[in-house]
Amino acid sequence: MEIKIVKKEISLQEVQKIAEEQYGNMVKAVVDIEKEIMAIGGELHADANELLFEKEKSDSKNVWGINIYPLEARDKWIVFDSLLNIKPLSGNRSLIIEKEEIKNKIKEIVNKLIK
């Protein structure tokens, strides 16, 4: 499964196509909240995470895993659930992102990048 690093705007149709090729109605993504980029696609969040580390030198404290459901309404299309999100040193002890400010930053980045 191909993983795409997104630094500039991509279309919702492109995201839908990636989702259809992989999970049907969902695509995994990893967002770097400092660099305001994301890696989208792949079988596991860890694969996209590794690509961001290798290609973009992302720092693990700034990288969060999400699932995007491109056919859902924009206020419901992001699910903040990933093994990558377990970061006890950052105060996040579960799969779900707990801090609202991080969730809001991710929403802002995703909505800016996917049009």
C-alpha positions as CSV (number, residue, x, y, z in Angstrom):
1,M,0.0,0.0,0.0
2,E,1.5,3.3,-1.1
3,I,2.1,6.1,1.4
4,K,2.0,9.7,0.3
5,I,3.6,12.6,2.1
6,V,1.3,15.6,1.9
7,K,2.8,19.0,2.2
8,K,0.5,20.8,-0.1
9,E,-3.2,20.6,-0.8
10,I,-4.6,17.4,-2.2
11,S,-8.2,16.8,-3.3
12,L,-10.8,15.0,-1.3
13,Q,-11.3,12.7,-4.4
14,E,-7.6,11.6,-4.2
15,V,-8.1,10.8,-0.5
16,Q,-11.2,8.8,-1.3
17,K,-9.3,6.9,-4.0
18,I,-6.5,6.0,-1.5
19,A,-9.2,4.9,1.0
20,E,-11.0,2.7,-1.6
21,E,-7.7,1.0,-2.6
22,Q,-6.8,0.2,1.0
23,Y,-9.6,0.0,3.6
24,G,-12.7,0.9,1.6
25,N,-14.1,3.9,3.5
26,M,-11.0,4.8,5.7
27,V,-7.4,5.8,5.3
28,K,-4.7,5.9,7.9
29,A,-2.7,9.0,8.3
30,V,0.1,10.4,10.5
31,V,0.2,14.1,11.2
32,D,3.3,16.1,12.2
33,I,1.8,19.0,14.1
34,E,5.0,21.0,14.1
35,K,5.7,20.8,10.4
36,E,2.0,20.8,9.4
37,I,2.4,17.9,7.1
38,M,1.0,14.4,7.0
39,A,1.7,10.9,5.6
40,I,-1.4,9.3,4.3
41,G,-2.0,5.6,3.3
42,G,-0.3,2.4,4.2
43,E,-1.4,-0.6,6.1
44,L,-0.2,0.6,9.5
45,H,0.2,4.0,11.1
46,A,3.8,2.9,12.0
47,D,4.6,2.7,8.3
48,A,3.6,6.3,7.6
49,N,5.3,7.3,10.8
50,E,8.6,5.7,9.7
51,L,8.3,7.5,6.3
52,L,7.9,10.9,8.1
53,F,11.0,10.2,10.2
54,E,13.1,9.1,7.3
55,K,12.1,11.6,4.7
56,E,11.0,14.7,6.8
57,K,13.0,14.2,10.0
58,S,9.9,14.4,12.0
59,D,10.2,14.3,15.8
60,S,8.1,11.6,17.5
61,K,6.7,14.0,20.1
62,N,5.0,16.0,17.2
63,V,3.6,13.0,15.3
64,W,0.1,11.6,15.9
65,G,-1.9,8.9,14.2
66,I,-5.4,9.3,13.0
67,N,-7.9,7.6,10.7
68,I,-9.7,9.7,8.1
69,Y,-13.2,8.7,6.8
70,P,-13.4,10.8,3.6
71,L,-17.1,10.1,3.0
72,E,-18.1,11.5,6.4
73,A,-19.0,15.1,7.3
74,R,-15.9,17.2,8.0
75,D,-16.8,17.5,11.7
76,K,-16.9,13.7,12.0
77,W,-14.3,12.4,9.5
78,I,-11.2,12.3,11.8
79,V,-10.9,9.5,14.4
80,F,-7.9,10.2,16.8
81,D,-7.1,6.5,17.4
82,S,-3.7,4.9,16.9
83,L,-1.0,3.0,18.8
84,L,1.3,5.9,17.9
85,N,-0.7,8.1,20.3
86,I,0.4,6.2,23.4
87,K,3.0,8.7,24.6
88,P,3.2,8.6,28.4
89,L,6.0,11.2,28.5
90,S,3.7,13.6,26.6
91,G,0.8,12.9,29.0
92,N,-1.1,10.7,26.5
93,R,-1.6,7.3,27.9
94,S,-4.2,5.9,25.6
95,L,-4.8,5.2,21.9
96,I,-7.0,8.2,21.7
97,I,-5.5,11.7,21.6
98,E,-6.6,13.2,24.9
99,K,-5.6,16.9,24.6
100,E,-8.1,19.1,22.8
101,E,-5.4,21.5,21.6
102,I,-3.6,18.6,19.8
103,K,-6.9,17.4,18.3
104,N,-7.7,20.9,17.1
105,K,-4.3,21.4,15.6
106,I,-4.7,18.1,13.7
107,K,-8.1,19.1,12.5
108,E,-6.7,22.4,11.2
109,I,-3.8,20.7,9.4
110,V,-6.0,18.0,7.8
111,N,-8.7,20.5,6.7
112,K,-6.0,22.7,5.2
113,L,-4.3,19.9,3.3
114,I,-7.4,18.1,2.0
115,K,-9.7,20.2,-0.2
